[in-house]
Amino acid sequence: MSKFLNNFIINTKTTKAIFFDFDGVIIDSVSVKTEAFAELFSAFGEKIQSQVVEHHIRNGGMSRYEKIYHYFKTFIGEEINEALMMQWANKFGEIGLAKVKASAFKEGVLDFMETYQDSCEYHLISATPQDELEGLVKHFELQNSFRTLSGSPTKKAKHFERLLDECGYKKEEVIYIGDATNDFSASLEVGIGFVGVTR
């Protein structure tokens, strides 16, 4: 897709809020996070590294915490506790953060956001950890673009439900823009509209 949601038009009479994912929607950073996972698990050998990369690609929208726990349990055959999982998640953040900061905006996303900023409220909902998400928003100078920022470890569906309640939106008044099957599943679980961005 050469332009962000090319030819897709939001009905501003019925839509009050747009929820945005971050990686792959606002920033073109999906591939660099794949590189970060490959680097993180490189010491475990090519087979496990390949399994990690394949799972990561197929499960966009899942938090790094869930992924790392799954990789150790399923691919490496080890149960890890929360403290160790957090250590690995922090290592991933150290590797990936610089790569994400060096990434570009998704082509056309800023024009899209400018088009609807006066008629819809914007909320950012991502699997990126909350503190890291806030730092990235500042880095890309998007502080004034979103009413709220919501990151992991809370799952996206829970954020959707909270925002519907706190902001008084009806489900049919909200659209979530994501790029992964997990994004679609979370939208379906809560009952809000979903629009998928291709990579």
C-alpha positions as semicolon CSV with decimal commas, in nm:
position;residue;x (nm);y (nm);z (nm)
1;M;0,000;0,000;0,000
2;S;0,167;0,318;-0,115
3;K;-0,045;0,548;0,097
4;F;-0,180;0,499;0,448
5;L;-0,529;0,342;0,417
6;N;-0,547;0,452;0,055
7;N;-0,908;0,526;-0,050
8;F;-1,045;0,451;0,299
9;I;-1,274;0,726;0,428
10;I;-1,388;0,766;0,789
11;N;-1,755;0,852;0,837
12;T;-1,718;1,143;1,077
13;K;-2,091;1,152;1,145
14;T;-2,082;0,814;1,314
15;T;-1,719;0,787;1,432
16;K;-1,615;0,979;1,744
17;A;-1,279;0,814;1,815
18;I;-0,999;0,639;1,633
19;F;-0,772;0,406;1,828
20;F;-0,429;0,363;1,668
21;D;-0,171;0,090;1,709
22;F;0,190;0,216;1,707
23;D;0,435;-0,024;1,537
24;G;0,338;-0,079;1,176
25;V;0,063;0,184;1,190
26;I;0,216;0,511;1,309
27;I;0,581;0,411;1,270
28;D;0,717;0,171;1,008
29;S;0,902;-0,032;1,271
30;V;0,778;-0,390;1,246
31;S;1,088;-0,517;1,066
32;V;1,330;-0,361;1,315
33;K;1,156;-0,533;1,604
34;T;1,195;-0,860;1,415
35;E;1,566;-0,785;1,393
36;A;1,574;-0,712;1,766
37;F;1,416;-1,047;1,856
38;A;1,659;-1,227;1,624
39;E;1,952;-1,056;1,796
40;L;1,811;-1,122;2,145
41;F;1,788;-1,498;2,089
42;S;2,094;-1,542;1,865
43;A;2,292;-1,720;2,139
44;F;2,042;-2,009;2,144
45;G;2,126;-2,123;1,792
46;E;1,974;-2,083;1,448
47;K;1,682;-2,322;1,503
48;I;1,546;-2,141;1,807
49;Q;1,626;-1,803;1,656
50;S;1,423;-1,897;1,346
51;Q;1,132;-2,019;1,561
52;V;1,135;-1,692;1,754
53;V;1,138;-1,481;1,439
54;E;0,859;-1,683;1,276
55;H;0,639;-1,659;1,587
56;H;0,705;-1,287;1,623
57;I;0,607;-1,220;1,263
58;R;0,287;-1,423;1,297
59;N;0,189;-1,262;1,628
60;G;0,214;-0,890;1,585
61;G;0,024;-0,703;1,853
62;M;0,129;-0,945;2,129
63;S;0,340;-0,792;2,405
64;R;0,710;-0,873;2,435
65;Y;0,641;-1,013;2,783
66;E;0,404;-1,278;2,649
67;K;0,638;-1,358;2,361
68;I;0,950;-1,399;2,573
69;Y;0,773;-1,624;2,823
70;H;0,639;-1,832;2,533
71;Y;0,980;-1,857;2,366
72;F;1,150;-1,986;2,678
73;K;0,874;-2,231;2,764
74;T;0,800;-2,362;2,413
75;F;1,123;-2,330;2,214
76;I;1,394;-2,342;2,481
77;G;1,208;-2,570;2,721
78;E;1,256;-2,359;3,033
79;E;1,005;-2,199;3,268
80;I;1,115;-1,850;3,366
81;N;0,983;-1,639;3,651
82;E;0,861;-1,282;3,619
83;A;1,191;-1,127;3,730
84;L;1,390;-1,313;3,464
85;M;1,127;-1,243;3,201
86;M;1,154;-0,872;3,283
87;Q;1,534;-0,889;3,244
88;W;1,496;-1,032;2,895
89;A;1,223;-0,780;2,811
90;N;1,455;-0,499;2,917
91;K;1,733;-0,643;2,699
92;F;1,491;-0,646;2,407
93;G;1,402;-0,284;2,481
94;E;1,768;-0,184;2,481
95;I;1,824;-0,350;2,144
96;G;1,503;-0,238;1,980
97;L;1,452;0,115;2,109
98;A;1,730;0,275;1,905
99;K;1,610;0,088;1,597
100;V;1,252;0,212;1,642
101;K;1,367;0,570;1,699
102;A;1,555;0,555;1,369
103;S;1,244;0,433;1,182
104;A;1,025;0,646;0,959
105;F;0,659;0,730;0,986
106;K;0,427;0,499;0,798
107;E;0,378;0,661;0,460
108;G;0,071;0,884;0,457
109;V;-0,021;0,838;0,826
110;L;0,039;1,201;0,922
111;D;-0,180;1,323;0,635
112;F;-0,450;1,077;0,741
113;M;-0,437;1,198;1,101
114;E;-0,450;1,562;0,994
115;T;-0,761;1,492;0,788
116;Y;-0,969;1,371;1,084
117;Q;-0,812;1,549;1,382
118;D;-1,092;1,805;1,410
119;S;-1,374;1,550;1,397
120;C;-1,239;1,245;1,586
121;E;-1,046;1,194;1,909
122;Y;-0,726;0,992;1,878
123;H;-0,598;0,736;2,128
124;L;-0,275;0,535;2,096
125;I;-0,298;0,172;2,211
126;S;0,009;-0,047;2,173
127;A;0,179;-0,362;2,298
128;T;0,488;-0,149;2,363
129;P;0,552;-0,100;2,738
130;Q;0,386;0,214;2,877
131;D;0,699;0,407;2,971
132;E;0,872;0,323;2,643
133;L;0,561;0,423;2,446
134;E;0,550;0,760;2,619
135;G;0,918;0,817;2,537
136;L;0,869;0,727;2,173
137;V;0,572;0,961;2,141
138;K;0,792;1,244;2,268
139;H;1,076;1,140;2,037
140;F;0,849;1,160;1,733
141;E;0,687;1,482;1,864
142;L;0,337;1,336;1,878
143;Q;0,251;1,452;2,231
144;N;-0,038;1,669;2,111
145;S;-0,176;1,413;1,868
146;F;-0,338;1,167;2,111
147;R;-0,581;1,215;2,397
148;T;-0,440;0,908;2,575
149;L;-0,146;0,668;2,547
150;S;-0,198;0,305;2,654
151;G;0,076;0,042;2,653
152;S;0,154;-0,301;2,793
153;P;0,148;-0,502;3,013
154;T;-0,229;-0,437;3,004
155;K;-0,381;-0,611;2,703
156;K;-0,537;-0,410;2,425
157;A;-0,890;-0,541;2,480
158;K;-0,876;-0,416;2,839
159;H;-0,764;-0,074;2,720
160;F;-1,052;-0,066;2,470
161;E;-1,304;-0,146;2,741
162;R;-1,158;0,114;2,978
163;L;-1,162;0,390;2,717
164;L;-1,517;0,311;2,612
165;D;-1,620;0,353;2,975
166;E;-1,404;0,653;3,065
167;C;-1,471;0,852;2,748
168;G;-1,834;0,754;2,706
169;Y;-1,795;0,616;2,354
170;K;-2,042;0,368;2,213
171;K;-1,879;0,067;2,050
172;E;-2,012;0,162;1,709
173;E;-1,847;0,505;1,740
174;V;-1,493;0,367;1,764
175;I;-1,249;0,225;1,507
176;Y;-0,917;0,058;1,587
177;I;-0,647;0,078;1,321
178;G;-0,396;-0,207;1,353
179;D;-0,171;-0,426;1,143
180;A;-0,191;-0,770;1,304
181;T;-0,434;-1,056;1,360
182;N;-0,406;-0,998;1,736
183;D;-0,525;-0,641;1,680
184;F;-0,826;-0,770;1,492
185;S;-0,896;-1,032;1,761
186;A;-0,888;-0,770;2,038
187;S;-1,128;-0,547;1,843
188;L;-1,358;-0,841;1,777
189;E;-1,350;-0,940;2,145
190;V;-1,471;-0,597;2,254
191;G;-1,698;-0,534;1,957
192;I;-1,543;-0,225;1,802
193;G;-1,465;-0,168;1,437
194;F;-1,129;-0,267;1,293
195;V;-0,930;-0,144;0,994
196;G;-0,614;-0,330;0,892
197;V;-0,300;-0,166;0,757
198;T;-0,089;-0,373;0,519
199;R;0,290;-0,380;0,552
